[in-house]
């Protein structure tokens, strides 16, 4: 099964039509976030509720019980199945009465090609494509624009934040610049970076100079991916 076929199946499942499901079993999806800044990871928690007093068996046509997609303007930018070929082995899941915590998926807030997500609103879609249990759950998630370098300098040292700008090397020192200023980075972002990069970290000090300690970085959404450092 190709990625196109999988996406077509997901769209068909998301259409407003009845889906077969065992009576008394329903899915719950929650998002656990570290913040609304770009490059802040979040966790998708999936649970099943069995309101009956007996075990309910769910059946799935592949070894995968679910898939998670992040959509921007209804187009997927990240998917848990990217690069993963479905294993065509029928799988069964016995759901006991009460709550079954099925899985937690960590989304690192980048695209499939390792760019940072753009600011704005997204849809996190969880689909369980069983033969006797079909459900699609959508959750809205939004990301704020990155802070400016001037705002980073005005922030209390040690505060984790996300900034963006153009990386460059000043002598042997990696730096980042935007329309409001320039800041020294704790490390280079890539071997030959070009365009805009999104950087998550915190302001620190090295001697008399303030330095942005880089925790994570990625090419901006509008920028092509660059080689990893």
Secondary structure as UniProt FT lines:
FT   HELIX           3..14
FT   TURN            23..24
FT   STRAND          25..33
FT   TURN            38..39
FT   STRAND          42..50
FT   STRAND          56..60
FT   STRAND          67..72
FT   TURN            73..74
FT   STRAND          75..79
FT   TURN            80..83
FT   STRAND          91..95
FT   STRAND          98..107
FT   TURN            112..113
FT   STRAND          115..116
FT   STRAND          120..130
FT   STRAND          133..143
FT   HELIX           149..153
FT   TURN            157..158
FT   STRAND          161..170
FT   TURN            171..172
FT   STRAND          173..178
FT   TURN            179..180
FT   STRAND          181..185
FT   STRAND          196..206
FT   TURN            207..208
FT   STRAND          209..219
FT   TURN            221..222
//
